[in-house]
Structures are given as structure tokens and as C-alpha cells.
């Protein structure tokens, strides 16, 4: 993968660049602010970017706004938001611009190198990667809705794994059930939530997250 990193903490920025380079990826640029990120993406046209949400000068949502701008200008570029905290409103804003090739992970996921690089590769390939903590908080807010209360415990498990961006096969492996069982659970989830079934994994994740965040 060709990658641009935007992280204002120099130590973490260098760690990410070193870790990804050692695994055979090309880090085209590693920058510390949103404007430098946009310039680097325009110049290098990477497969994916790793973007800290809070960067100079105000350390609020500069990274998020830059990510949305990148999605509009270079829609083929994957964007993986990176944050120290769960901020579901930011995940919702990014996903609202289109769920193909987007992700949101907490920074502590870097400790699991395999998990982090797998999520990055999924985003670069046009998939979705959402931190389980983000999914849990979105689901917790959404469960106040009566139609979500109709889901069984196993259907909620499937919904959470779907929202993380996992394929049917990965869900089956995680829950130790057959692929056919997963398909039945997904069909039930969509039916109970009033959402149309779809073979497009990205579209289904966006639909579910929008519903949960409503």
C-alpha cells in the first residue's frame, strides 16, 4: 500500500511510519497538520491515509474536516481516522460522506500490529473498518429505539460485527456458526430494522450505522 500519515504527535507518527515500512508498505509522507495532509494526498495520490482527528491549530476536528475534503476531491483514497477517544459524532460525519474505503480506530489498536494493518488494508481496498468500541457506543445509543429492542442477542452480535466491516465468513468464524446461519441472522436484522437487504457490504454498514446513530 501507498500511505500518507497525518499525526501531530511526532513519536507516534514516526512509529507508524516505521511499522508500516518494515511490513513492505510505502509511506509517501508523514505530516503533522491538516493542511500538510491535504497537500501530501494531492501530490502522492496514496491508496490510504491514516488521519488523527484532532490536529493543530485548535486540536478539535481539523483532521476530520481534512478527511472529508479528501473524500470529496479524491474519492478513491481510503481514509482511516485515528483517535485517542471514542467520538461517535465524528464517525457518523465521515460515514455520511460515503462508507466505501473508510475506517475509525482507536490509537491503542496500534499495539496489535496485525489487527491495525489488516484494518488499513481493508480500508485501502474500499472496505470499512470500525473500532468495536465505536460500534458499541453507537449501538448503545440506538438501542433506545423500539425496533432495535426486537433483535435477539445473537442478532445484535451479528449487527455489531457487520458494523465493524467484517464479511459474512469472518462473522461466521467469530461466532462459530455456519455461513448459512449468518445469512439468516443478517436477513432478520435487516427485516426488523426496516432496511433493504444488499450484497454491498459497505452500503449495508452505512445503513446500519445511520440507523443506530439516529
PyMOL commands that set and color helices and strands:
alter all, ss='L'
color gray80, all
select helices_A, chain A and resi 10-22+34-44+62-73+88-96+107-111+113-124+132-142+148-150+153-163+168-175+179-193+201-213
alter helices_A, ss='H'
color red, helices_A
select strands_A, chain A and resi 2-6+26-31+48-52+78-83+102-106+128-130
alter strands_A, ss='S'
color yellow, strands_A
deselect
rebuild
show_as cartoon
